[in-house]
Amino acid sequence: KVAVEVVAYRDLRSFKPQELSNMIWAFATAEISHPYLFETVADEVIAHRDLRSFKPQHLSNIVWAFATAQISDHRLFEKVAEEVTYRHLGSFNPQNLSNIVWAFAKAKISQPTLLFNKIAEGVIMYHHLRTFKLQGIANIVWAYATSKVSHPLLFYRMADIITVRKSSLTCQNVANILWSYSTSGIRDSSLFAALAPRVVILLDQFSSQELANIAWSYTVVNLDAPGLFNSAFANSLLEKMDSFNIAHLNQLYQWHI
């Protein structure tokens, strides 16, 4: 009903930036699909000459909502990218930054290199990396790997934090981090060695996709982990054999050979 009224209203110029961002964030969070509402909001955001009236949280919420709702309005993402690239990133908090790069990667926005390089520099220069949550760090490295944007310094700085806080990593965190580093060609042997015991601890909790990604990741960077890849790991694979798809089996084949 709310969406119908908003769309019927058509002219959203009276809506404040926070109201626009809160509204579509709520729809995305509640998993309520309404493409026309999102299109209407996108048109309103794009119609602004600039987005100076939008705070970092508003920009972050907007692109996160569109990506979560699986609506890739390239005009909107380009407008937000221009604004974020122009801004001083000291005003963005860690969650804002991780949500933005995650959204661009999730929405499959092509060539976000300028934006991603600016954010990487901002993360390194203006933010104490210890203030980032592990989920945010995992999302950032996943976004850079998925978008094929290389920034080794950012990855090495992130690796230091990941290693120190490895005992708090979830299964998804571990699998995504290993996949991201290997996909990006970052052969950080210290990180991979540090995460191997964490994989052993969580071994029974990984999904089939996560196990395949982990095995493939160590293979790609050509690092041995005898304490990980043993009979227990093989048994975990066998227990989940019926749930592996072709892509997973291809990854495991590369690991096995």
C-alpha positions as CSV (number, residue, x, y, z in Angstrom):
1,K,0.0,0.0,0.0
2,V,2.8,2.4,0.9
3,A,4.6,1.7,-2.4
4,V,1.4,2.3,-4.4
5,E,0.8,5.6,-2.7
6,V,4.4,6.7,-3.2
7,V,4.3,5.7,-6.9
8,A,0.9,7.4,-7.4
9,Y,2.3,10.5,-5.8
10,R,5.0,10.6,-8.6
11,D,6.7,13.8,-7.6
12,L,9.2,12.8,-4.9
13,R,10.9,16.2,-4.7
14,S,9.4,16.8,-1.3
15,F,11.0,13.7,0.1
16,K,14.2,14.3,2.1
17,P,17.3,12.2,1.2
18,Q,16.9,10.3,4.5
19,E,13.3,9.5,3.8
20,L,14.2,8.2,0.3
21,S,17.0,6.0,1.6
22,N,15.0,4.7,4.6
23,M,12.1,3.8,2.4
24,I,13.9,1.6,-0.1
25,W,16.2,0.2,2.6
26,A,13.0,-1.0,4.4
27,F,11.6,-2.6,1.2
28,A,14.9,-4.4,0.5
29,T,15.3,-5.5,4.1
30,A,11.7,-6.9,4.2
31,E,12.3,-8.6,0.8
32,I,9.3,-6.8,-0.7
33,S,9.7,-6.6,-4.5
34,H,8.4,-3.4,-6.1
35,P,10.6,-2.5,-9.2
36,Y,8.5,0.5,-10.1
37,L,9.0,2.1,-6.7
38,F,12.7,1.6,-7.0
39,E,12.7,3.1,-10.5
40,T,10.8,6.1,-9.2
41,V,13.3,6.6,-6.4
42,A,16.2,6.2,-8.8
43,D,14.7,8.8,-11.1
44,E,14.4,11.2,-8.2
45,V,18.0,10.7,-7.0
46,I,19.4,11.0,-10.6
47,A,17.4,14.2,-11.1
48,H,19.5,16.0,-8.4
49,R,22.2,18.2,-9.9
50,D,24.5,16.8,-7.2
51,L,24.1,14.6,-4.2
52,R,25.7,16.9,-1.6
53,S,22.5,16.8,0.5
54,F,22.8,13.0,0.8
55,K,24.9,11.9,3.8
56,P,27.2,8.9,3.5
57,Q,24.6,6.7,5.2
58,H,22.0,7.7,2.7
59,L,24.2,6.9,-0.3
60,S,25.3,3.6,1.3
61,N,21.7,2.6,2.1
62,I,20.5,3.4,-1.4
63,V,23.0,1.3,-3.3
64,W,22.8,-1.5,-0.8
65,A,19.0,-1.6,-1.1
66,F,19.1,-1.6,-4.9
67,A,21.7,-4.4,-4.9
68,T,19.8,-6.4,-2.3
69,A,16.6,-6.1,-4.3
70,Q,18.5,-7.2,-7.4
71,I,17.7,-4.0,-9.3
72,S,20.8,-2.8,-11.1
73,D,20.0,0.7,-12.3
74,H,23.3,1.7,-13.8
75,R,22.3,5.4,-14.0
76,L,21.8,5.5,-10.2
77,F,25.0,3.6,-9.4
78,E,27.1,5.8,-11.7
79,K,25.6,8.9,-10.0
80,V,26.5,7.6,-6.6
81,A,30.0,6.6,-7.8
82,E,30.7,10.1,-9.0
83,E,29.5,11.6,-5.7
84,V,31.5,9.2,-3.5
85,T,34.6,9.6,-5.6
86,Y,34.3,13.4,-5.2
87,R,33.9,13.3,-1.5
88,H,36.4,13.2,1.4
89,L,36.1,9.7,2.6
90,G,36.9,10.6,6.2
91,S,33.2,11.3,6.6
92,F,32.3,7.7,5.7
93,N,32.2,5.1,8.4
94,P,33.5,1.5,7.9
95,Q,30.0,0.1,7.3
96,N,29.2,2.8,4.7
97,L,32.3,1.9,2.7
98,S,31.9,-1.9,2.9
99,N,28.2,-1.7,2.0
100,I,29.0,0.5,-1.0
101,V,31.6,-1.7,-2.6
102,W,29.6,-4.8,-1.8
103,A,26.5,-3.2,-3.5
104,F,28.5,-2.4,-6.7
105,A,29.9,-5.9,-6.9
106,K,26.5,-7.5,-6.1
107,A,24.8,-5.4,-8.8
108,K,27.6,-6.3,-11.3
109,I,28.3,-2.7,-12.1
110,S,31.1,-2.8,-14.7
111,Q,34.4,-0.9,-14.4
112,P,34.1,0.5,-10.8
113,T,37.9,0.8,-10.7
114,L,38.0,4.6,-10.0
115,L,35.5,4.3,-7.2
116,F,37.1,1.2,-5.7
117,N,40.6,2.7,-5.8
118,K,39.3,5.8,-4.1
119,I,37.7,3.8,-1.4
120,A,40.8,1.6,-0.9
121,E,42.9,4.7,-0.4
122,G,40.3,6.1,2.0
123,V,40.2,2.9,4.0
124,I,44.0,2.8,4.3
125,M,44.5,6.6,4.9
126,Y,41.5,7.7,7.0
127,H,40.3,4.6,8.9
128,H,41.8,2.5,11.6
129,L,41.3,-1.0,10.2
130,R,40.6,-2.4,13.7
131,T,37.3,-0.5,13.7
132,F,36.0,-2.6,10.8
133,K,33.8,-5.6,11.6
134,L,35.0,-8.9,10.2
135,Q,31.9,-9.2,8.1
136,G,32.7,-5.8,6.6
137,I,36.3,-6.9,5.8
138,A,35.0,-10.1,4.2
139,N,32.5,-8.1,2.1
140,I,35.2,-5.7,1.0
141,V,37.7,-8.3,-0.2
142,W,34.9,-10.3,-1.8
143,A,33.7,-7.1,-3.7
144,Y,37.1,-6.3,-5.0
145,A,37.7,-9.9,-6.2
146,T,34.2,-10.2,-7.7
147,S,34.6,-6.9,-9.5
148,K,38.1,-7.8,-10.6
149,V,39.7,-4.6,-9.1
150,S,43.2,-5.2,-7.9
151,H,44.5,-3.5,-4.9
152,P,47.2,-5.6,-3.2
153,L,48.1,-3.1,-0.5
154,L,44.4,-3.0,0.8
155,F,44.4,-6.8,0.8
156,Y,47.6,-7.1,2.7
157,R,46.5,-4.6,5.3
158,M,43.2,-6.5,5.7
159,A,45.1,-9.7,6.1
160,D,46.8,-8.4,9.2
161,I,43.5,-7.7,10.8
162,I,41.9,-11.0,9.7
163,T,44.8,-13.0,11.1
164,V,44.6,-11.3,14.5
165,R,40.8,-11.9,14.8
166,K,40.6,-15.2,13.0
167,S,38.9,-17.0,16.0
168,S,35.8,-14.9,15.3
169,L,35.4,-15.7,11.7
170,T,32.3,-17.5,10.5
171,C,32.2,-20.3,7.9
172,Q,31.1,-17.8,5.2
173,N,33.7,-15.3,6.3
174,V,36.5,-17.9,6.0
175,A,35.4,-19.3,2.6
176,N,34.8,-15.9,1.1
177,I,38.1,-14.5,2.3
178,L,40.1,-17.4,1.0
179,W,38.3,-17.3,-2.3
180,S,38.7,-13.5,-2.6
181,Y,42.5,-13.6,-2.0
182,S,43.1,-16.5,-4.4
183,T,40.8,-15.0,-7.1
184,S,42.7,-11.7,-6.8
185,G,46.1,-13.4,-7.1
186,I,47.1,-12.4,-3.6
187,R,49.4,-15.2,-2.4
188,D,49.6,-14.3,1.3
189,S,51.0,-17.5,2.7
190,S,50.8,-16.2,6.3
191,L,47.1,-15.6,6.0
192,F,46.4,-19.0,4.4
193,A,48.4,-20.7,7.1
194,A,46.6,-18.8,9.8
195,L,43.2,-19.7,8.5
196,A,43.8,-23.4,8.0
197,P,43.3,-24.2,11.7
198,R,40.1,-22.2,11.7
199,V,38.8,-24.3,8.8
200,V,39.6,-27.4,10.8
201,I,37.6,-26.2,13.8
202,L,34.6,-25.3,11.6
203,L,34.9,-28.3,9.2
204,D,31.6,-29.9,10.0
205,Q,29.7,-26.6,9.5
206,F,30.8,-25.6,6.0
207,S,28.4,-25.9,3.1
208,S,29.4,-27.9,0.0
209,Q,30.1,-24.7,-1.9
210,E,32.3,-23.3,0.9
211,L,34.3,-26.6,1.1
212,A,34.9,-26.5,-2.7
213,N,35.9,-22.8,-2.6
214,I,38.4,-23.5,0.2
215,A,40.0,-26.5,-1.5
216,W,40.2,-24.5,-4.8
217,S,41.6,-21.4,-3.1
218,Y,44.6,-23.3,-1.6
219,T,45.2,-24.9,-5.0
220,V,45.2,-21.6,-6.9
221,V,47.8,-20.0,-4.6
222,N,49.8,-23.3,-4.6
223,L,50.0,-23.6,-0.8
224,D,50.1,-26.8,1.1
225,A,48.1,-27.3,4.3
226,P,48.7,-30.9,5.5
227,G,47.0,-30.2,8.8
228,L,43.8,-29.3,6.8
229,F,43.7,-31.5,3.8
230,N,43.6,-34.9,5.4
231,S,41.2,-37.8,5.9
232,A,38.8,-35.6,8.0
233,F,38.5,-33.1,5.1
234,A,38.0,-35.9,2.6
235,N,35.3,-37.4,4.8
236,S,33.5,-34.0,4.9
237,L,33.6,-33.9,1.1
238,L,32.1,-37.4,0.9
239,E,29.3,-36.5,3.3
240,K,28.2,-33.7,1.1
241,M,28.9,-35.4,-2.2
242,D,25.2,-35.3,-3.3
243,S,25.1,-31.5,-2.9
244,F,28.0,-30.6,-5.1
245,N,27.2,-29.1,-8.5
246,I,29.3,-29.2,-11.7
247,A,31.2,-26.0,-10.7
248,H,32.1,-27.4,-7.3
249,L,33.2,-30.7,-8.8
250,N,35.5,-28.8,-11.2
251,Q,37.0,-27.0,-8.3
252,L,37.6,-30.2,-6.4
253,Y,39.1,-31.8,-9.4
254,Q,41.7,-29.0,-9.7
255,W,42.4,-29.4,-6.0
256,H,42.8,-33.2,-6.3
257,I,45.2,-33.2,-9.2
